[in-house]
Amino acid sequence: MGQNIDKTQFSDQDYADFRDALNYNLRTFRALLAEPGFGEGPQSYGSELELYLVDKNAHPKPINEIILNDAKDTQLTLELNQFNLEYNFLPLVNEAAPFSKMEQQMRSALGFLDEVTARHDSRILPIGILPTLRAQDMGRDAITDLTRYHVLADALRAKRGEDFQIHIEGQDQLEMSWSDVSPEGANTSFQFHYRVSPSEFAGSYNAAQLTTPLVLALAANSPFFLGQRLWQETRIALFKQSIDYRLEDTLEKHLPARVLYGLGWVRKSIYELLAESVYLFEPILPILSDRDSQAELKAGMAPSLDELRLHQGSVWSWNRPIYDPNDGGHLRIETRAFPAGPTPANMAATAALISGFMKGLLPIIDELISGLPFRYTEQNFYRAAKYGLNAKLFWPNLKSGILEERPVIDLLRQLLPTAKRGLEELGVDASEIHKQLSLINDSLNAEMNGARWQRMMFALLINQTDELSALNELVERYYQQYQSNKPIHEWSLKL
């Protein structure tokens, strides 16, 4: 979805031709998976970080194009709304301390952006949803002036044919209609990329689906939207609803939302997920490539599969399967559920934890998912997003053969040794494992994440002032403590 798009109008024939190309790409991909040695290579990790631009009053500042032009950094890109940017970090290959290196990458980039934004009376902030965001900050005029964003926004709106409906219940209740997709841009995330061999893809992806709810509960950092106290990770509900074009009285309502957790466990390979997206979701941007994927494969090249990769970018699964033609062609799992912030230290530890789970659970993943029908894992995901560290999740007890409901904190503590073993098998240094999992353990002992800190600080501030002032002060205090790079459990809650 990051590619430049010039065309803005599409005919029925464009869509038909694009669908033919998707099926052609699928056949190529099936043949590619059967190629000996495909996708084998060194372990690598990557990340993307979406960010808010805020002014001196802690409100969004819509100057992302100005900052991009001033920064002159090819790793920096524009996001949907004019008050957001995204930084794309270089992949880390065969690093002994990859997560510390990732933390350093983030700190360096954020420090550089601090300097750039300061020249424009603004600041950069990693946070899932900015608590001071107002309705007047959004709308069609807030969307970044790039063709691909306007085409995407228009396509989603046209498919729905009426306003998007957003309903989220938490401590407060939000009920709103919105005419465009700009509320989707209120959500900023930390997206982590984990390279995986084709032979381990199914098990690793299932492990990611199984444990993402646990990690999300610990990483939650988005408890406010439009001043309302909603879910611990409100992004999950807001993203899904803000671009859901299905209507209650149409057949489409029986199809899955384009923002989805998944439809079942993977049985054999990544092919199932890519084929599923082609069969279930209509193309939004039917941009045809001039490259022939099967000719590329016959020539010994990693096929580009341009149409298939573009289509995958318009299906927003929370754990996204990725085929990348670079480095001879390889597979990745992109975890998309985790929010931006609170600090690089926290985000690096999140990446370490989910990596440890994806690798460490491989020997028993089939047994675990046999005792947990997929719909219970999907429920776990939404429970974790709503309740954070207070969530109770379904989990199979392999000893008793009983499906239990367990506090998420207890499950995380129980599975830390599994994460440790997985990181060891990935070749991560012992000192790095100790550093990252100690941070996780300390956060569990303190029972603290970004969402809980925000809600607790707001509760203290609201006793001294009005709601708008309390939200402004909350963002200021968040900003000051984020600057320290201390993990969230070390942040002060004193006025």
FIVEX-57556 format. One record per residue (C-alpha): residue in three letters; chain; x, y, z. Coordinates in pm, whole numbers, plus 32768, in hexadecimal, padded with zeros to 4 digits. Each point is the difference from the previous one (the first is absolute). Layout:
% residues N
REC  rest  kette    px    py    pz
REC   ALA      A     X     Y     Z
...
% end
This chain:
% residues 495
REC  rest  kette    px    py    pz
REC   MET      A  8000  8000  8000
REC   GLY      A  812E  80E5  8016
REC   GLN      A  8038  800D  7E88
REC   ASN      A  7FB8  813A  7F37
REC   ILE      A  7EB7  7FFA  7F42
REC   ASP      A  7FAC  80F2  7EE9
REC   LYS      A  7EBB  7F73  7F7A
REC   THR      A  7EC2  806B  80B4
REC   GLN      A  7EE5  7F6D  7F30
REC   PHE      A  7FCD  7E8E  7FB6
REC   SER      A  7F15  7F48  7F15
REC   ASP      A  7F55  7EB1  802C
REC   GLN      A  8100  7F73  7F0F
REC   ASP      A  811B  807F  80DE
REC   TYR      A  7F72  7F3A  8122
REC   ALA      A  7FCB  7EC9  7F2C
REC   ASP      A  8163  8010  7F7A
REC   PHE      A  808B  8033  815C
REC   ARG      A  7F45  7ED3  8085
REC   ASP      A  808D  7F2F  7EE4
REC   ALA      A  815A  807A  8060
REC   LEU      A  7FC4  7FA1  816C
REC   ASN      A  7FA9  7E9C  7F9F
REC   TYR      A  812C  7FF3  7F17
REC   ASN      A  80DD  8076  8122
REC   LEU      A  7F6D  7EF6  80E4
REC   ARG      A  805E  7EEF  7F0B
REC   THR      A  815F  808E  7FED
REC   PHE      A  8018  800F  8179
REC   ARG      A  7F91  7E97  8028
REC   ALA      A  8114  7F98  7F0F
REC   LEU      A  80FB  80DB  80B5
REC   LEU      A  7FB5  7F5A  814E
REC   ALA      A  8055  7EAF  7F64
REC   GLU      A  8159  807B  7F90
REC   PRO      A  8117  7F57  80C9
REC   GLY      A  80A9  80F4  80EB
REC   PHE      A  7F06  8118  7FCE
REC   GLY      A  7FF1  80F2  8123
REC   GLU      A  8124  7F70  80C1
REC   GLY      A  80F1  8101  8087
REC   PRO      A  8086  80B3  8132
REC   GLN      A  7F1B  8069  811A
REC   SER      A  7F9A  816B  7FE1
REC   TYR      A  7F22  80F7  80B6
REC   GLY      A  7F70  814C  7F91
REC   SER      A  7F15  810A  807D
REC   GLU      A  7F2E  812C  7FA1
REC   LEU      A  7F92  810D  80F3
REC   GLU      A  7EDB  80EA  7FC8
REC   LEU      A  8010  814C  80B5
REC   TYR      A  7F35  8131  805F
REC   LEU      A  8067  8167  7FC0
REC   VAL      A  7F8C  80E2  811D
REC   ASP      A  8019  8175  8044
REC   LYS      A  8065  80B5  813F
REC   ASN      A  7E9C  7FDC  8084
REC   ALA      A  800D  7E83  7FD6
REC   HIS      A  7F0C  8003  7EDC
REC   PRO      A  8037  7F5D  7EAC
REC   LYS      A  80C4  80D4  7F09
REC   PRO      A  7FB7  7FB2  7E90
REC   ILE      A  8156  8044  7F68
REC   ASN      A  807D  7EA6  7F9B
REC   GLU      A  8063  806E  7E9F
REC   ILE      A  80C7  8125  808B
REC   ILE      A  80BA  7F19  80F0
REC   LEU      A  803D  7EFE  7EEE
REC   ASN      A  8091  8105  7F16
REC   ASP      A  80DE  8091  8111
REC   ALA      A  8079  7EAD  8081
REC   LYS      A  806D  7F81  7EA9
REC   ASP      A  8007  7E9E  808A
REC   THR      A  7F9D  7EE7  7F13
REC   GLN      A  7F91  7F27  8126
REC   LEU      A  7EF7  80FF  8062
REC   THR      A  7EAC  7FF1  7F54
REC   LEU      A  7EB0  80AF  8012
REC   GLU      A  7ED6  7F5E  80A8
REC   LEU      A  7E8A  8021  7FBD
REC   ASN      A  7FC9  813C  80CD
REC   GLN      A  80D3  8138  7FEF
REC   PHE      A  805E  7FE9  8170
REC   ASN      A  80A0  7EA8  7FD9
REC   LEU      A  814A  7F7A  7F7B
REC   GLU      A  8098  7EA5  7FE7
REC   TYR      A  816D  7F9F  8026
REC   ASN      A  806F  7EBF  7F53
REC   PHE      A  8133  7F65  809F
REC   LEU      A  8106  7F35  7F4B
REC   PRO      A  7FE6  7E89  8041
REC   LEU      A  80E9  7F64  8100
REC   VAL      A  80A4  7EC1  7F83
REC   ASN      A  80AE  7EFA  80D8
REC   GLU      A  8026  80F4  8122
REC   ALA      A  805A  7F6D  8154
REC   ALA      A  7F46  811A  80AF
REC   PRO      A  7EFA  805C  7EFC
REC   PHE      A  7F05  809F  80EC
REC   SER      A  80FB  80E5  80A5
REC   LYS      A  806E  8061  7EA2
REC   MET      A  7E95  8040  7FA5
REC   GLU      A  7FDC  80DC  8134
REC   GLN      A  8135  80C2  7F95
REC   GLN      A  7F70  802C  7EA2
REC   MET      A  7EC1  8092  8091
REC   ARG      A  80B2  80E4  80F5
REC   SER      A  80E2  8084  7EEF
REC   ALA      A  7EE0  8043  7F10
REC   LEU      A  7F2A  80A2  810D
REC   GLY      A  8123  80DA  806E
REC   PHE      A  8036  8071  7E99
REC   LEU      A  7E8D  8049  7FD6
REC   ASP      A  8003  80C7  8144
REC   GLU      A  80FD  80E8  7F60
REC   VAL      A  7F3D  801F  7EBD
REC   THR      A  7EAC  8038  80A1
REC   ALA      A  808E  8101  80F2
REC   ARG      A  8051  80DC  7ED4
REC   HIS      A  7E89  8007  7FB7
REC   ASP      A  7F7E  8038  8162
REC   SER      A  7F8D  7E9A  801B
REC   ARG      A  805F  7EB9  80A7
REC   ILE      A  8000  7E91  7FA6
REC   LEU      A  7F49  7F08  80DE
REC   PRO      A  7FD6  7E82  7FF9
REC   ILE      A  7EAA  7FB6  8096
REC   GLY      A  7EE6  7F1C  7F8A
REC   ILE      A  7EF5  8111  7FF7
REC   LEU      A  8041  8168  8068
REC   PRO      A  7F16  804D  8127
REC   THR      A  7FDA  816C  7F92
REC   LEU      A  7F89  7FA9  7EA1
REC   ARG      A  7EBB  80B8  7FB2
REC   ALA      A  7EF1  7FCB  7EFB
REC   GLN      A  806A  8143  7F51
REC   ASP      A  815C  7F6E  7FD0
REC   MET      A  7F73  7EF5  7F18
REC   GLY      A  7F32  8006  7EC3
REC   ARG      A  804A  7FF2  7E8D
REC   ASP      A  80D8  8139  8011
REC   ALA      A  80E2  7F51  80FE
REC   ILE      A  805E  7EE9  7F0E
REC   THR      A  815E  8017  7F72
REC   ASP      A  8001  8085  7E9D
REC   LEU      A  807F  7EC7  7F53
REC   THR      A  7F3E  7F59  7EE9
REC   ARG      A  800D  7EA7  809E
REC   TYR      A  7F5C  807A  8141
REC   HIS      A  7EEC  80BD  7F4D
REC   VAL      A  7FBC  7EDB  7F16
REC   LEU      A  7FF5  7F10  8126
REC   ALA      A  7F1E  80E6  80CB
REC   ASP      A  7F14  8034  7EDC
REC   ALA      A  7FF5  7E8B  7FAD
REC   LEU      A  7FA7  7F98  8164
REC   ARG      A  7EF7  8110  801C
REC   ALA      A  7F6C  7FA7  7EAD
REC   LYS      A  7FE7  7E90  805E
REC   ARG      A  7F43  8059  813D
REC   GLY      A  7F23  810A  7F63
REC   GLU      A  7FB9  80AE  8149
REC   ASP      A  80AE  8079  813D
REC   PHE      A  80DA  7F13  80C7
REC   GLN      A  7F6F  7FA4  8154
REC   ILE      A  80E0  7FF2  8133
REC   HIS      A  7F84  7F72  8149
REC   ILE      A  80F5  7FB4  8119
REC   GLU      A  7FA1  7FBF  816A
REC   GLY      A  80F9  8020  811B
REC   GLN      A  7FF2  80CC  813E
REC   ASP      A  7F5C  8101  7F1B
REC   GLN      A  7F37  7FBC  7EC6
REC   LEU      A  8048  8086  7EA4
REC   GLU      A  7EF7  8005  7EF2
REC   MET      A  804D  80BD  7EC0
REC   SER      A  7FC9  800D  7E8A
REC   TRP      A  811B  8073  7F21
REC   SER      A  8002  8049  7E8D
REC   ASP      A  816B  7FA3  7FB1
REC   VAL      A  8117  7F19  8073
REC   SER      A  80D2  8103  80B9
REC   PRO      A  7FB1  7F67  8159
REC   GLU      A  80CD  7ED4  7F8C
REC   GLY      A  812D  80E9  7FFD
REC   ALA      A  7FD2  8044  8172
REC   ASN      A  809D  7EAB  803E
REC   THR      A  817B  7FE7  8004
REC   SER      A  80B5  7EB7  8027
REC   PHE      A  814A  7F51  8030
REC   GLN      A  8011  7EFD  7EEC
REC   PHE      A  80FB  7EE9  802C
REC   HIS      A  8081  7F1F  7EE7
REC   TYR      A  807B  7EA0  8049
REC   ARG      A  809E  7F35  7EE8
REC   VAL      A  7F9C  7E94  7FFE
REC   SER      A  8055  7ED7  7F23
REC   PRO      A  7EE4  7F68  7F32
REC   SER      A  8016  7EB9  80C3
REC   GLU      A  7FC4  80B6  814B
REC   PHE      A  7F06  80FF  7F82
REC   ALA      A  7EBE  7F4D  8066
REC   GLY      A  8078  7FB3  8160
REC   SER      A  8099  8158  8032
REC   TYR      A  7ECC  80B3  7F7E
REC   ASN      A  7F19  7F30  80DC
REC   ALA      A  80E1  804E  812A
REC   ALA      A  7FE9  8171  7FAE
REC   GLN      A  7E84  7FEC  7FED
REC   LEU      A  7FF2  7F3F  8148
REC   THR      A  80DF  80ED  80C6
REC   THR      A  7FBB  8156  7F67
REC   PRO      A  7EE3  8035  80F9
REC   LEU      A  80F1  7FC9  8122
REC   VAL      A  8104  80EE  7F75
REC   LEU      A  7EF8  8101  7FA0
REC   ALA      A  7F7D  8007  8165
REC   LEU      A  815B  805E  807A
REC   ALA      A  8045  80F7  7EE6
REC   ALA      A  7EB0  80B8  800A
REC   ASN      A  802E  8179  7FE0
REC   SER      A  7EC1  8095  7F6A
REC   PRO      A  7EF9  8035  8110
REC   PHE      A  7F6E  814B  7F7C
REC   PHE      A  7F56  8073  7EC3
REC   LEU      A  7F5B  8155  7FDC
REC   GLY      A  801E  802E  8178
REC   GLN      A  7F41  7EC0  804C
REC   ARG      A  808C  7EEC  80DD
REC   LEU      A  7FC3  7ECF  7F29
REC   TRP      A  80C8  7EBD  7FD5
REC   GLN      A  815F  7FCE  8085
REC   GLU      A  8065  7FDB  7E92
REC   THR      A  7EEE  80C7  7F54
REC   ARG      A  80BF  7FEC  7EB5
REC   ILE      A  7F82  7E9E  7FCC
REC   ALA      A  7E90  8062  7FF9
REC   LEU      A  8034  8153  7F5C
REC   PHE      A  80D0  7F81  7EDD
REC   LYS      A  7F08  7EEE  7FAE
REC   GLN      A  7ECA  80D9  8012
REC   SER      A  808D  8138  7F5B
REC   ILE      A  802F  7F52  7EAE
REC   ASP      A  7EF5  7EEF  8012
REC   TYR      A  7F35  8027  7EBF
REC   ARG      A  7F13  7EDD  8044
REC   LEU      A  7E92  8058  8039
REC   GLU      A  7F10  7F4A  80E6
REC   ASP      A  7F01  7FB8  7EF0
REC   THR      A  80EB  7F7B  7EF4
REC   LEU      A  809E  7EB2  7FB2
REC   GLU      A  8153  80A4  8039
REC   LYS      A  7FB6  8010  8175
REC   HIS      A  802B  7E87  8006
REC   LEU      A  8160  8021  7F7A
REC   PRO      A  811D  8052  80EF
REC   ALA      A  8069  8165  8044
REC   ARG      A  812E  8073  7F3D
REC   VAL      A  80A8  803F  8150
REC   LEU      A  8001  7EA6  8098
REC   TYR      A  80AC  7F1E  80F7
REC   GLY      A  7FDE  7ECC  7F29
REC   LEU      A  7F0C  7EF1  7F9C
REC   GLY      A  80AC  7ECA  8083
REC   TRP      A  8148  7F56  804A
REC   VAL      A  80F3  7FD5  7EDF
REC   ARG      A  800F  7E92  7F9F
REC   LYS      A  812E  7FE6  7F19
REC   SER      A  808F  813F  7F6E
REC   ILE      A  7FEB  8174  7FBE
REC   TYR      A  7F53  7FB4  7EB6
REC   GLU      A  7EB9  7FCA  80BB
REC   LEU      A  8003  8163  8087
REC   LEU      A  8058  80A7  7EB7
REC   ALA      A  7EFA  7F37  7F44
REC   GLU      A  7F00  804F  810C
REC   SER      A  8038  8175  7FD2
REC   VAL      A  7FCF  7FE2  7E87
REC   TYR      A  7EC1  7F33  801A
REC   LEU      A  7F5B  80CB  8116
REC   PHE      A  805C  816A  7FBB
REC   GLU      A  7FB6  80C9  7EC9
REC   PRO      A  8122  80CB  7F76
REC   ILE      A  8004  816D  8066
REC   LEU      A  8122  8081  7F2F
REC   PRO      A  8012  7F39  7EB8
REC   ILE      A  8158  8078  7F94
REC   LEU      A  8099  7F0F  7F05
REC   SER      A  8174  7FBA  7FEA
REC   ASP      A  80BE  7FD5  7EBC
REC   ARG      A  80C7  7EDE  8093
REC   ASP      A  7FAB  7E94  7FB8
REC   SER      A  802B  7F3C  8144
REC   GLN      A  800C  7EA8  7F5D
REC   ALA      A  8101  8072  7F02
REC   GLU      A  80D1  808A  811D
REC   LEU      A  7FED  7EB4  80B8
REC   LYS      A  8062  7F3B  7EC9
REC   ALA      A  812B  80EA  7FD5
REC   GLY      A  8079  7FA5  815D
REC   MET      A  7F97  814B  8099
REC   ALA      A  7F31  8039  8138
REC   PRO      A  7EB0  8060  7F66
REC   SER      A  7F85  815D  804F
REC   LEU      A  7E90  7F9E  8032
REC   ASP      A  7FB0  8174  7FF7
REC   GLU      A  7E87  7FE1  7FF1
REC   LEU      A  7FF0  7EFE  8116
REC   ARG      A  80DF  80CD  80E4
REC   LEU      A  7F38  813D  7FBB
REC   HIS      A  7EBC  7F49  804D
REC   GLN      A  808F  7F73  8143
REC   GLY      A  8050  8164  8068
REC   SER      A  7E8D  8053  7FEE
REC   VAL      A  7F9C  7EE0  80E7
REC   TRP      A  8056  806B  815E
REC   SER      A  8031  7EBE  80C3
REC   TRP      A  8090  8042  8159
REC   ASN      A  8110  7F00  7FBB
REC   ARG      A  804A  802E  7E8F
REC   PRO      A  80A3  7EEF  7F2A
REC   ILE      A  8104  8099  7F1B
REC   TYR      A  80B4  7F88  7ECA
REC   ASP      A  8128  80DF  7FA6
REC   PRO      A  80C1  7FCA  7EB9
REC   ASN      A  813B  8099  8095
REC   ASP      A  8126  7F25  8069
REC   GLY      A  7F9C  7EEC  7F10
REC   GLY      A  7E9C  8007  807F
REC   HIS      A  7F9B  7FC0  8169
REC   LEU      A  7EDD  7FF6  80F3
REC   ARG      A  7FB9  80D8  812F
REC   ILE      A  7EF9  8025  810C
REC   GLU      A  7FA9  816A  8045
REC   THR      A  7F62  803B  8155
REC   ARG      A  7F1D  8130  7FE0
REC   ALA      A  7F35  7FFD  8141
REC   PHE      A  80FA  80A9  80E5
REC   PRO      A  7FEB  8179  8037
REC   ALA      A  8110  8103  7FDF
REC   GLY      A  80AE  8051  8149
REC   PRO      A  8025  8033  811B
REC   THR      A  817C  7FEE  7FC7
REC   PRO      A  80F7  7F53  7F1A
REC   ALA      A  8061  7F22  8126
REC   ASN      A  7E9B  7F84  8025
REC   MET      A  7FCF  7FC8  7E8B
REC   ALA      A  8148  7F40  7FE1
REC   ALA      A  7F9A  7F1E  8121
REC   THR      A  7EAE  7FC7  7F59
REC   ALA      A  80B3  7F90  7EC3
REC   ALA      A  80DF  7F17  80CA
REC   LEU      A  7ED8  7F65  80B4
REC   ILE      A  7F32  7FB3  7ECA
REC   SER      A  8139  7F7D  7F50
REC   GLY      A  8045  7F16  8122
REC   PHE      A  7E9B  7F81  7FF4
REC   MET      A  8000  7FC8  7E87
REC   LYS      A  813A  7F2B  8019
REC   GLY      A  7FDA  7F68  815A
REC   LEU      A  7EA0  7F79  7FD0
REC   LEU      A  804B  7F47  7EBC
REC   PRO      A  802D  7EA9  80A5
REC   ILE      A  7EA7  800B  80A6
REC   ILE      A  7F3A  80F0  7F2A
REC   ASP      A  7F32  7EF1  7F56
REC   GLU      A  7F9F  7F6D  8150
REC   LEU      A  7FA4  8156  8089
REC   ILE      A  7F22  8069  7EDF
REC   SER      A  7F54  7EAD  8003
REC   GLY      A  7F7C  8061  8157
REC   LEU      A  7F9D  8162  7F9E
REC   PRO      A  7F0A  8031  7EE2
REC   PHE      A  8062  8136  7F3F
REC   ARG      A  7ECF  80CC  8063
REC   TYR      A  8077  7FF8  8169
REC   THR      A  814E  8094  7F99
REC   GLU      A  7F47  8114  7F47
REC   GLN      A  7F38  8041  813E
REC   ASN      A  8148  800C  80BF
REC   PHE      A  807D  810C  7F13
REC   TYR      A  7ED9  80E7  8037
REC   ARG      A  7FFC  7FBD  8176
REC   ALA      A  816F  8060  8015
REC   ALA      A  7FBF  813D  7F38
REC   LYS      A  7EDB  8062  80DE
REC   TYR      A  8083  7FA3  8158
REC   GLY      A  817A  7FFE  7FDC
REC   LEU      A  80AE  7F6D  812E
REC   ASN      A  7EAD  7FC2  80A4
REC   ALA      A  7F9B  7F0F  7EED
REC   LYS      A  7FAE  7E94  8037
REC   LEU      A  804C  7F24  7ED6
REC   PHE      A  7FA6  7EA1  7F8F
REC   TRP      A  8127  7F13  800C
REC   PRO      A  801E  7E85  7FD8
REC   ASN      A  808D  7F42  8129
REC   LEU      A  80C8  7EEE  7F58
REC   LYS      A  801F  7F36  8142
REC   SER      A  7E91  7FF6  805C
REC   GLY      A  7F75  8016  7EA0
REC   ILE      A  7F1B  811D  8068
REC   LEU      A  7FCC  8155  7F61
REC   GLU      A  802D  80FC  8118
REC   GLU      A  7FCD  8173  8036
REC   ARG      A  8141  8095  8087
REC   PRO      A  8077  815F  8063
REC   VAL      A  80E3  8080  7EED
REC   ILE      A  8110  805F  80F8
REC   ASP      A  800F  7E98  807D
REC   LEU      A  8017  7F7B  7E9D
REC   LEU      A  811A  80ED  7FA8
REC   ARG      A  80C5  7F9B  8135
REC   GLN      A  7FC8  7E91  7FB0
REC   LEU      A  807B  802B  7E99
REC   LEU      A  8136  80D4  803F
REC   PRO      A  80E0  7EC9  800B
REC   THR      A  7F72  7F9C  7EAC
REC   ALA      A  8059  8157  7F75
REC   LYS      A  815C  7FDD  8093
REC   ARG      A  8031  7EAF  7F58
REC   GLY      A  7F84  8088  7EB5
REC   LEU      A  80F2  8124  8008
REC   GLU      A  811B  7F13  804F
REC   GLU      A  7FA3  7F2D  7ED0
REC   LEU      A  8001  813D  7F2D
REC   GLY      A  816A  8038  8063
REC   VAL      A  7FC7  8130  80DC
REC   ASP      A  8110  8045  8103
REC   ALA      A  7FB8  7F99  8166
REC   SER      A  8039  8164  807E
REC   GLU      A  7F0B  8087  7EFF
REC   ILE      A  7EF8  7F00  8061
REC   HIS      A  802F  8057  816F
REC   LYS      A  7FE1  8175  7FB8
REC   GLN      A  7EC1  7FE9  7F33
REC   LEU      A  7F47  7EFD  80CF
REC   SER      A  8062  80AC  8145
REC   LEU      A  7F52  8138  7F82
REC   ILE      A  7ECD  7F2E  7FB0
REC   ASN      A  800A  7F5A  8156
REC   ASP      A  8026  814E  80B4
REC   SER      A  7ED5  808D  7F42
REC   LEU      A  7F33  7ED0  8067
REC   ASN      A  8069  8025  816C
REC   ALA      A  7F9E  816F  7FF8
REC   GLU      A  7EC4  7FA6  7F3B
REC   MET      A  803E  8130  7F28
REC   ASN      A  7FDF  8055  7E91
REC   GLY      A  7FD5  8145  7F42
REC   ALA      A  7E85  7FF6  8009
REC   ARG      A  7FF1  7FC8  8176
REC   TRP      A  80FD  8117  803F
REC   GLN      A  7F36  80F3  7F2A
REC   ARG      A  7EBA  7FAA  80AD
REC   MET      A  8099  8019  815C
REC   MET      A  80AB  814B  7FB7
REC   PHE      A  7EC0  808D  7F6A
REC   ALA      A  7F3D  7F97  8135
REC   LEU      A  80F3  80C9  80D7
REC   LEU      A  7FF9  8130  7F1A
REC   ILE      A  7E86  800F  7FD8
REC   ASN      A  7FDF  8035  8177
REC   GLN      A  80BB  8149  7FDC
REC   THR      A  7F7F  8095  7EBD
REC   ASP      A  7F08  7FE0  7EE2
REC   GLU      A  8004  7EE4  7F05
REC   LEU      A  80A6  80B8  7EDE
REC   SER      A  8114  8089  80DE
REC   ALA      A  8032  7EA8  8099
REC   LEU      A  8029  7F62  7EA6
REC   ASN      A  80F8  810E  7F99
REC   GLU      A  80CB  7FCD  813D
REC   LEU      A  7FEF  7E87  7FD2
REC   VAL      A  80A4  801D  7EA9
REC   GLU      A  8109  80ED  808B
REC   ARG      A  805A  7F11  8118
REC   TYR      A  8001  7EDA  7F0F
REC   TYR      A  80E8  80BF  7F17
REC   GLN      A  80F5  805C  8114
REC   GLN      A  8017  7E9B  8084
REC   TYR      A  8017  7F66  7EA7
REC   GLN      A  8130  80DC  7FC5
REC   SER      A  80B5  7F4B  811C
REC   ASN      A  7FDA  7EAF  7F4C
REC   LYS      A  7FB7  7F63  8150
REC   PRO      A  7F17  7ED6  7FD7
REC   ILE      A  7E98  8045  805A
REC   HIS      A  800B  7F53  8153
REC   GLU      A  8101  8101  8070
REC   TRP      A  7F2F  8130  7FA1
REC   SER      A  7F92  80E2  811B
REC   LEU      A  7E94  8024  8065
REC   LYS      A  803E  8127  80E7
REC   LEU      A  7F63  8153  7FBE
% end
